[in-house]
Amino acid sequence: MLKHLALACFTTYSLLAGTVSVAQPSGAEGDDFIYNVRAGDTLSALSKLYTGQSNHWRTLQSLNNVADPLALPIGKALRIPFALIAEVPGQARISHYSGDITINGQRPQTGDLLKEGDSIVVGSNAFLTLQLSDDSTITLPPSSNLSLKRLRDFTHAGLTDSIIELEKGELETRVAPDHRGVGRFEVHTPVSVTGVRGTDLRVRSQDDRSITEVISGRAKLQTDAANQPMYIKPDQGTIVKASGEVSTGNLLPAPAMSEPERGPKGWQVSFPPLPGANEYLVQVTLDEEGSQIYSRETTTDTTVSFHSGGTGTHYVRVRGIDADGLMGRDAVASFPGQMVLQSSDGSPVMSSFNLPITLQEY
């Protein structure tokens, strides 16, 4: 079990949480699920949807100091204890992986389903992406270890209840990308992060600190050393040191990257030096969202070369890294993958393994 060097709670809120149009499931605070009331909601109906029993409305009325259970204030942040919410065991599907990956010490296959309690080790040259039932994704770069401490689904509402323990390394998440909201999504390191709908987070756990970067959404940070929470805006990163010291900085903008061109060492892009960047992270992914990583490296060069990992459209992603280790926004550009040998009718020529034969570039 990971020792908590400094306990901090990040609760991520929607940027538009104050408006009625986005009222919906909004993550968790402590042991309570948070639902933002919308027009037409009643305590009885919400109790039935989330707890499976309408008669829990009295508990919700008392907990939330509601005067009239049939006339809820629109936009009110309604607390529903997780202890009352009806849940079933959840699963995480391996949607992409490469390299040396072990799940509970065993080699996985694409499509395998993981369950609560499973432990994951990502090797030094490996990548892994998990997909939850609400289409949230968790992408693990090399040298990352985590365990699925909690992995459950709301029985009736189509939401997830997930707690991830990142023991070392890093992860990137896209939480509830269809914007329908999330029940609970936490990443535990020395820092605990709770994300809500449409929130993109990066979390890194290092020996003497934890780093969280908020790409979209809003975060609330609470540490043992601070009496009051601090709020983190989009495009900000927060560093929590083992001593409990907390610092926040702005994330670097995306580099002004050129379109990919064929160069002497494969594909290449260039960009002017990004003010404030000490180095750059260059990744090639098989999808535009960046969850299916093919290659990854850091460099101080502003002209970088890279290769495709097969056929189909690929994407190169470049972000700056500042002196404190905060990573900025990605510049993204697409480029074609390897060409396929075709027969006279245009169909691909297949190998004995039923795979298309690709043409090597020289």
TIZATOR-519164 format. One record per residue (C-alpha): residue in one letter; chain; z, y, x. Coordinates in nm, 2 decimals. Example, Ala and Ser with C-alpha at 12.3 -4.5 7.8 and 13.67 -1.06 7.14 Angstrom:
BEGIN
NODE / A / A / 0.78 / -0.45 / 1.23
NODE / S / A / 0.71 / -0.11 / 1.37
//
This chain:
BEGIN
NODE / M / A / 0.00 / 0.00 / 0.00
NODE / L / A / -0.10 / 0.34 / 0.13
NODE / K / A / 0.20 / 0.56 / 0.23
NODE / H / A / 0.18 / 0.89 / 0.06
NODE / L / A / 0.21 / 1.15 / 0.34
NODE / A / A / 0.21 / 1.43 / 0.09
NODE / L / A / 0.18 / 1.39 / -0.28
NODE / A / A / -0.05 / 1.63 / -0.46
NODE / C / A / -0.20 / 1.62 / -0.80
NODE / F / A / -0.54 / 1.76 / -0.86
NODE / T / A / -0.63 / 1.80 / -1.23
NODE / T / A / -0.99 / 1.89 / -1.29
NODE / Y / A / -1.08 / 2.10 / -1.59
NODE / S / A / -1.41 / 2.20 / -1.74
NODE / L / A / -1.54 / 2.54 / -1.64
NODE / L / A / -1.59 / 2.60 / -2.01
NODE / A / A / -1.27 / 2.45 / -2.14
NODE / G / A / -1.18 / 2.77 / -2.32
NODE / T / A / -1.48 / 2.75 / -2.55
NODE / V / A / -1.50 / 2.55 / -2.87
NODE / S / A / -1.84 / 2.41 / -2.81
NODE / V / A / -1.72 / 2.18 / -2.53
NODE / A / A / -1.40 / 2.06 / -2.70
NODE / Q / A / -1.37 / 1.69 / -2.62
NODE / P / A / -1.19 / 1.44 / -2.40
NODE / S / A / -1.06 / 1.62 / -2.10
NODE / G / A / -0.90 / 1.38 / -1.86
NODE / A / A / -0.53 / 1.34 / -1.80
NODE / E / A / -0.21 / 1.52 / -1.70
NODE / G / A / 0.05 / 1.28 / -1.57
NODE / D / A / 0.09 / 1.00 / -1.82
NODE / D / A / -0.09 / 1.18 / -2.10
NODE / F / A / -0.45 / 1.18 / -2.20
NODE / I / A / -0.58 / 1.53 / -2.30
NODE / Y / A / -0.81 / 1.59 / -2.59
NODE / N / A / -0.94 / 1.94 / -2.68
NODE / V / A / -0.94 / 1.97 / -3.06
NODE / R / A / -1.26 / 2.05 / -3.23
NODE / A / A / -1.34 / 2.15 / -3.59
NODE / G / A / -1.26 / 1.88 / -3.85
NODE / D / A / -1.02 / 1.69 / -3.63
NODE / T / A / -0.70 / 1.55 / -3.78
NODE / L / A / -0.40 / 1.38 / -3.62
NODE / S / A / -0.45 / 1.07 / -3.83
NODE / A / A / -0.82 / 1.03 / -3.73
NODE / L / A / -0.75 / 1.10 / -3.36
NODE / S / A / -0.46 / 0.86 / -3.37
NODE / K / A / -0.68 / 0.59 / -3.52
NODE / L / A / -0.96 / 0.66 / -3.26
NODE / Y / A / -0.75 / 0.65 / -2.95
NODE / T / A / -0.45 / 0.44 / -3.03
NODE / G / A / -0.60 / 0.20 / -3.28
NODE / Q / A / -0.34 / 0.29 / -3.54
NODE / S / A / -0.35 / 0.60 / -3.77
NODE / N / A / 0.03 / 0.59 / -3.82
NODE / H / A / 0.09 / 0.72 / -3.47
NODE / W / A / 0.01 / 1.07 / -3.60
NODE / R / A / 0.37 / 1.15 / -3.64
NODE / T / A / 0.44 / 1.08 / -3.27
NODE / L / A / 0.15 / 1.30 / -3.18
NODE / Q / A / 0.27 / 1.57 / -3.42
NODE / S / A / 0.61 / 1.58 / -3.26
NODE / L / A / 0.49 / 1.56 / -2.90
NODE / N / A / 0.24 / 1.84 / -2.95
NODE / N / A / 0.45 / 2.07 / -3.18
NODE / V / A / 0.19 / 2.06 / -3.45
NODE / A / A / 0.30 / 2.24 / -3.77
NODE / D / A / 0.02 / 2.11 / -4.00
NODE / P / A / -0.14 / 1.77 / -3.90
NODE / L / A / -0.44 / 1.85 / -4.13
NODE / A / A / -0.51 / 2.19 / -3.97
NODE / L / A / -0.52 / 2.15 / -3.59
NODE / P / A / -0.59 / 2.47 / -3.39
NODE / I / A / -0.94 / 2.44 / -3.26
NODE / G / A / -0.94 / 2.41 / -2.88
NODE / K / A / -0.58 / 2.30 / -2.86
NODE / A / A / -0.51 / 2.06 / -2.57
NODE / L / A / -0.37 / 1.77 / -2.75
NODE / R / A / -0.15 / 1.52 / -2.55
NODE / I / A / -0.18 / 1.15 / -2.63
NODE / P / A / 0.04 / 0.92 / -2.42
NODE / F / A / -0.15 / 0.65 / -2.23
NODE / A / A / 0.12 / 0.41 / -2.34
NODE / L / A / -0.01 / 0.45 / -2.69
NODE / I / A / -0.38 / 0.43 / -2.62
NODE / A / A / -0.56 / 0.10 / -2.70
NODE / E / A / -0.73 / -0.03 / -2.39
NODE / V / A / -0.92 / -0.34 / -2.27
NODE / P / A / -0.98 / -0.46 / -1.91
NODE / G / A / -1.27 / -0.26 / -1.75
NODE / Q / A / -1.53 / -0.35 / -1.49
NODE / A / A / -1.71 / -0.18 / -1.21
NODE / R / A / -2.06 / -0.31 / -1.13
NODE / I / A / -2.21 / -0.30 / -0.78
NODE / S / A / -2.53 / -0.11 / -0.84
NODE / H / A / -2.62 / -0.07 / -0.47
NODE / Y / A / -2.50 / -0.19 / -0.13
NODE / S / A / -2.62 / -0.26 / 0.22
NODE / G / A / -2.46 / -0.38 / 0.53
NODE / D / A / -2.12 / -0.55 / 0.59
NODE / I / A / -1.92 / -0.53 / 0.26
NODE / T / A / -1.63 / -0.75 / 0.15
NODE / I / A / -1.46 / -0.77 / -0.19
NODE / N / A / -1.12 / -0.94 / -0.16
NODE / G / A / -1.25 / -1.08 / 0.17
NODE / Q / A / -1.57 / -1.22 / 0.02
NODE / R / A / -1.94 / -1.11 / 0.05
NODE / P / A / -2.07 / -0.96 / -0.27
NODE / Q / A / -2.41 / -0.95 / -0.44
NODE / T / A / -2.58 / -0.66 / -0.62
NODE / G / A / -2.48 / -0.67 / -0.99
NODE / D / A / -2.14 / -0.83 / -0.92
NODE / L / A / -1.86 / -0.71 / -1.15
NODE / L / A / -1.53 / -0.59 / -1.00
NODE / K / A / -1.20 / -0.59 / -1.18
NODE / E / A / -0.87 / -0.42 / -1.16
NODE / G / A / -0.68 / -0.51 / -0.84
NODE / D / A / -0.99 / -0.58 / -0.63
NODE / S / A / -0.99 / -0.45 / -0.27
NODE / I / A / -1.31 / -0.32 / -0.10
NODE / V / A / -1.39 / -0.29 / 0.27
NODE / V / A / -1.70 / -0.11 / 0.37
NODE / G / A / -1.81 / -0.18 / 0.73
NODE / S / A / -1.91 / 0.07 / 0.99
NODE / N / A / -2.29 / 0.06 / 0.91
NODE / A / A / -2.26 / -0.02 / 0.53
NODE / F / A / -2.29 / 0.16 / 0.20
NODE / L / A / -2.17 / 0.07 / -0.15
NODE / T / A / -2.21 / 0.22 / -0.50
NODE / L / A / -2.00 / 0.12 / -0.80
NODE / Q / A / -2.09 / 0.21 / -1.16
NODE / L / A / -1.83 / 0.22 / -1.44
NODE / S / A / -1.89 / 0.15 / -1.80
NODE / D / A / -1.92 / 0.52 / -1.88
NODE / D / A / -2.19 / 0.55 / -1.60
NODE / S / A / -1.95 / 0.73 / -1.36
NODE / T / A / -2.04 / 0.64 / -1.01
NODE / I / A / -1.83 / 0.59 / -0.69
NODE / T / A / -2.02 / 0.60 / -0.37
NODE / L / A / -1.86 / 0.47 / -0.04
NODE / P / A / -2.00 / 0.56 / 0.30
NODE / P / A / -1.93 / 0.36 / 0.61
NODE / S / A / -1.58 / 0.27 / 0.73
NODE / S / A / -1.41 / 0.31 / 0.39
NODE / N / A / -1.14 / 0.10 / 0.24
NODE / L / A / -1.02 / 0.12 / -0.12
NODE / S / A / -0.86 / -0.07 / -0.40
NODE / L / A / -0.91 / -0.05 / -0.78
NODE / K / A / -0.55 / 0.01 / -0.88
NODE / R / A / -0.64 / 0.06 / -1.25
NODE / L / A / -0.97 / -0.02 / -1.42
NODE / R / A / -0.96 / -0.02 / -1.80
NODE / D / A / -1.17 / 0.10 / -2.09
NODE / F / A / -1.05 / 0.27 / -2.41
NODE / T / A / -1.09 / 0.01 / -2.69
NODE / H / A / -1.26 / 0.24 / -2.94
NODE / A / A / -1.36 / 0.57 / -2.78
NODE / G / A / -1.60 / 0.45 / -2.50
NODE / L / A / -1.39 / 0.62 / -2.23
NODE / T / A / -1.26 / 0.48 / -1.90
NODE / D / A / -0.91 / 0.48 / -1.74
NODE / S / A / -0.95 / 0.44 / -1.37
NODE / I / A / -0.72 / 0.49 / -1.07
NODE / I / A / -0.88 / 0.45 / -0.73
NODE / E / A / -0.67 / 0.41 / -0.41
NODE / L / A / -0.87 / 0.53 / -0.11
NODE / E / A / -0.68 / 0.40 / 0.19
NODE / K / A / -0.92 / 0.54 / 0.45
NODE / G / A / -1.27 / 0.68 / 0.48
NODE / E / A / -1.43 / 0.87 / 0.20
NODE / L / A / -1.60 / 0.85 / -0.14
NODE / E / A / -1.82 / 1.07 / -0.36
NODE / T / A / -1.80 / 1.05 / -0.74
NODE / R / A / -2.00 / 1.17 / -1.04
NODE / V / A / -1.76 / 1.14 / -1.33
NODE / A / A / -1.90 / 1.09 / -1.68
NODE / P / A / -2.24 / 1.23 / -1.60
NODE / D / A / -2.35 / 1.22 / -1.97
NODE / H / A / -2.09 / 1.49 / -2.04
NODE / R / A / -1.91 / 1.29 / -2.32
NODE / G / A / -1.58 / 1.33 / -2.14
NODE / V / A / -1.34 / 1.10 / -1.96
NODE / G / A / -1.01 / 0.94 / -2.03
NODE / R / A / -0.87 / 0.93 / -1.68
NODE / F / A / -1.02 / 0.92 / -1.34
NODE / E / A / -0.79 / 0.96 / -1.03
NODE / V / A / -0.84 / 0.91 / -0.66
NODE / H / A / -0.52 / 0.84 / -0.48
NODE / T / A / -0.49 / 0.92 / -0.11
NODE / P / A / -0.21 / 1.14 / 0.02
NODE / V / A / -0.36 / 1.35 / -0.26
NODE / S / A / -0.41 / 1.25 / -0.62
NODE / V / A / -0.72 / 1.38 / -0.80
NODE / T / A / -0.79 / 1.37 / -1.17
NODE / G / A / -1.15 / 1.44 / -1.27
NODE / V / A / -1.30 / 1.51 / -1.60
NODE / R / A / -1.64 / 1.52 / -1.76
NODE / G / A / -1.94 / 1.61 / -1.54
NODE / T / A / -1.72 / 1.66 / -1.23
NODE / D / A / -1.86 / 1.59 / -0.88
NODE / L / A / -1.59 / 1.53 / -0.63
NODE / R / A / -1.57 / 1.43 / -0.26
NODE / V / A / -1.25 / 1.29 / -0.12
NODE / R / A / -1.18 / 1.19 / 0.24
NODE / S / A / -0.86 / 1.03 / 0.37
NODE / Q / A / -0.79 / 1.08 / 0.74
NODE / D / A / -0.50 / 1.01 / 0.96
NODE / D / A / -0.33 / 1.34 / 0.94
NODE / R / A / -0.48 / 1.50 / 0.62
NODE / S / A / -0.67 / 1.45 / 0.30
NODE / I / A / -0.98 / 1.66 / 0.21
NODE / T / A / -1.11 / 1.72 / -0.14
NODE / E / A / -1.43 / 1.91 / -0.22
NODE / V / A / -1.51 / 2.02 / -0.57
NODE / I / A / -1.88 / 2.05 / -0.63
NODE / S / A / -1.87 / 2.12 / -1.00
NODE / G / A / -1.57 / 2.16 / -1.23
NODE / R / A / -1.23 / 2.32 / -1.17
NODE / A / A / -0.92 / 2.17 / -1.00
NODE / K / A / -0.55 / 2.23 / -1.02
NODE / L / A / -0.35 / 2.14 / -0.71
NODE / Q / A / 0.02 / 2.06 / -0.70
NODE / T / A / 0.21 / 1.96 / -0.39
NODE / D / A / 0.57 / 1.87 / -0.32
NODE / A / A / 0.61 / 2.18 / -0.11
NODE / A / A / 0.48 / 2.42 / -0.37
NODE / N / A / 0.67 / 2.52 / -0.69
NODE / Q / A / 0.36 / 2.64 / -0.87
NODE / P / A / 0.01 / 2.47 / -0.89
NODE / M / A / -0.29 / 2.64 / -0.74
NODE / Y / A / -0.63 / 2.63 / -0.90
NODE / I / A / -0.94 / 2.53 / -0.71
NODE / K / A / -1.28 / 2.67 / -0.82
NODE / P / A / -1.62 / 2.51 / -0.78
NODE / D / A / -1.77 / 2.52 / -0.43
NODE / Q / A / -1.42 / 2.51 / -0.28
NODE / G / A / -1.25 / 2.25 / -0.07
NODE / T / A / -0.88 / 2.19 / -0.01
NODE / I / A / -0.71 / 2.03 / 0.29
NODE / V / A / -0.36 / 1.88 / 0.25
NODE / K / A / -0.20 / 1.80 / 0.59
NODE / A / A / 0.07 / 1.54 / 0.65
NODE / S / A / 0.32 / 1.82 / 0.68
NODE / G / A / 0.24 / 1.93 / 0.32
NODE / E / A / 0.06 / 2.24 / 0.44
NODE / V / A / -0.23 / 2.32 / 0.20
NODE / S / A / -0.54 / 2.54 / 0.29
NODE / T / A / -0.85 / 2.62 / 0.08
NODE / G / A / -1.19 / 2.73 / 0.19
NODE / N / A / -1.53 / 2.80 / 0.04
NODE / L / A / -1.79 / 2.53 / 0.08
NODE / L / A / -2.11 / 2.62 / 0.27
NODE / P / A / -2.43 / 2.68 / 0.07
NODE / A / A / -2.72 / 2.43 / 0.11
NODE / P / A / -2.93 / 2.49 / 0.42
NODE / A / A / -3.28 / 2.64 / 0.37
NODE / M / A / -3.46 / 2.32 / 0.44
NODE / S / A / -3.83 / 2.28 / 0.49
NODE / E / A / -4.04 / 2.02 / 0.30
NODE / P / A / -4.05 / 1.68 / 0.48
NODE / E / A / -4.34 / 1.63 / 0.71
NODE / R / A / -4.46 / 1.34 / 0.92
NODE / G / A / -4.36 / 1.40 / 1.28
NODE / P / A / -4.37 / 1.20 / 1.61
NODE / K / A / -4.05 / 1.01 / 1.52
NODE / G / A / -4.12 / 0.95 / 1.16
NODE / W / A / -4.04 / 1.20 / 0.88
NODE / Q / A / -3.87 / 1.53 / 0.97
NODE / V / A / -3.73 / 1.85 / 0.82
NODE / S / A / -3.61 / 2.17 / 0.99
NODE / F / A / -3.39 / 2.46 / 0.88
NODE / P / A / -3.25 / 2.77 / 1.03
NODE / P / A / -2.89 / 2.75 / 1.16
NODE / L / A / -2.65 / 2.78 / 0.87
NODE / P / A / -2.38 / 3.04 / 0.94
NODE / G / A / -2.04 / 2.88 / 0.96
NODE / A / A / -2.18 / 2.53 / 1.02
NODE / N / A / -2.06 / 2.34 / 1.33
NODE / E / A / -2.28 / 2.03 / 1.25
NODE / Y / A / -2.49 / 1.88 / 0.97
NODE / L / A / -2.47 / 1.56 / 0.77
NODE / V / A / -2.82 / 1.40 / 0.71
NODE / Q / A / -2.86 / 1.13 / 0.45
NODE / V / A / -3.15 / 0.94 / 0.31
NODE / T / A / -3.10 / 0.81 / -0.04
NODE / L / A / -3.31 / 0.60 / -0.27
NODE / D / A / -3.22 / 0.81 / -0.58
NODE / E / A / -3.22 / 1.18 / -0.65
NODE / E / A / -2.85 / 1.19 / -0.74
NODE / G / A / -2.76 / 1.06 / -0.39
NODE / S / A / -2.56 / 0.75 / -0.49
NODE / Q / A / -2.78 / 0.49 / -0.33
NODE / I / A / -2.75 / 0.57 / 0.04
NODE / Y / A / -3.00 / 0.42 / 0.29
NODE / S / A / -2.90 / 0.60 / 0.61
NODE / R / A / -2.64 / 0.86 / 0.73
NODE / E / A / -2.58 / 1.05 / 1.05
NODE / T / A / -2.43 / 1.38 / 1.17
NODE / T / A / -2.61 / 1.61 / 1.42
NODE / T / A / -2.60 / 1.96 / 1.56
NODE / D / A / -2.98 / 1.98 / 1.56
NODE / T / A / -3.17 / 2.19 / 1.31
NODE / T / A / -3.48 / 1.97 / 1.33
NODE / V / A / -3.40 / 1.61 / 1.22
NODE / S / A / -3.60 / 1.29 / 1.20
NODE / F / A / -3.55 / 1.01 / 0.95
NODE / H / A / -3.72 / 0.70 / 0.80
NODE / S / A / -3.77 / 0.54 / 0.46
NODE / G / A / -3.60 / 0.22 / 0.36
NODE / G / A / -3.89 / 0.06 / 0.17
NODE / T / A / -4.13 / 0.16 / -0.10
NODE / G / A / -4.10 / 0.42 / -0.37
NODE / T / A / -3.97 / 0.78 / -0.36
NODE / H / A / -3.69 / 0.86 / -0.12
NODE / Y / A / -3.47 / 1.17 / -0.08
NODE / V / A / -3.34 / 1.34 / 0.23
NODE / R / A / -3.02 / 1.54 / 0.19
NODE / V / A / -2.87 / 1.78 / 0.44
NODE / R / A / -2.53 / 1.96 / 0.42
NODE / G / A / -2.35 / 2.18 / 0.67
NODE / I / A / -2.00 / 2.10 / 0.79
NODE / D / A / -1.77 / 2.38 / 0.90
NODE / A / A / -1.50 / 2.40 / 1.17
NODE / D / A / -1.23 / 2.27 / 0.93
NODE / G / A / -1.43 / 1.97 / 0.83
NODE / L / A / -1.53 / 2.09 / 0.49
NODE / M / A / -1.88 / 1.98 / 0.38
NODE / G / A / -2.11 / 2.21 / 0.19
NODE / R / A / -2.37 / 2.17 / -0.08
NODE / D / A / -2.67 / 1.95 / -0.02
NODE / A / A / -3.03 / 2.06 / 0.03
NODE / V / A / -3.25 / 1.79 / -0.12
NODE / A / A / -3.62 / 1.70 / -0.08
NODE / S / A / -3.82 / 1.40 / -0.18
NODE / F / A / -4.06 / 1.21 / 0.04
NODE / P / A / -4.27 / 0.89 / -0.01
NODE / G / A / -4.15 / 0.55 / 0.11
NODE / Q / A / -4.35 / 0.29 / 0.30
NODE / M / A / -4.71 / 0.22 / 0.19
NODE / V / A / -4.79 / -0.12 / 0.03
NODE / L / A / -5.08 / -0.34 / 0.13
NODE / Q / A / -5.31 / -0.36 / -0.18
NODE / S / A / -5.57 / -0.60 / -0.29
NODE / S / A / -5.92 / -0.49 / -0.41
NODE / D / A / -5.80 / -0.45 / -0.77
NODE / G / A / -5.51 / -0.22 / -0.66
NODE / S / A / -5.23 / -0.47 / -0.71
NODE / P / A / -4.98 / -0.52 / -0.42
NODE / V / A / -5.01 / -0.81 / -0.19
NODE / M / A / -4.69 / -1.02 / -0.21
NODE / S / A / -4.52 / -1.22 / 0.07
NODE / S / A / -4.40 / -1.57 / 0.03
NODE / F / A / -4.07 / -1.43 / -0.07
NODE / N / A / -4.24 / -1.25 / -0.36
NODE / L / A / -4.19 / -0.91 / -0.20
NODE / P / A / -4.47 / -0.65 / -0.15
NODE / I / A / -4.60 / -0.64 / 0.21
NODE / T / A / -4.55 / -0.29 / 0.35
NODE / L / A / -4.75 / -0.11 / 0.62
NODE / Q / A / -4.58 / 0.00 / 0.93
NODE / E / A / -4.64 / 0.35 / 1.05
NODE / Y / A / -4.72 / 0.43 / 1.41
//
